[in-house]
Amino acid sequence: MENYVFDGEEKENKEVTGEEPDASGDDESFMEGYLEDEETTECAECGGAVSPEKKVTKEFEGEEYAFCSANCAEEFEESVAQ
């Protein structure tokens, strides 16, 4: 393995395998949604994930867009209006 120096501290580069031997049940259930190929909606403004509970939809020029918050919807509307 290679060693890297950052701000005077030596750190070891660790390989990530995707599996952690000590993953708790909470971690496993958190990842289930990603592993089950669930469709995730992306915010049209910030690119973040849109939760179904907080989803805001707006129509601009005949096309419907999904946003993660009302704030993102407003910012998107302002950027389109320019």
Summary of the structure (lengths in Angstrom):
residues: 82
radius of gyration: 20.1
end to end distance: 51.4
largest distance: 55.7
contacts: 148
relative contact order: 0.12
helix: 28%
strand: 24%
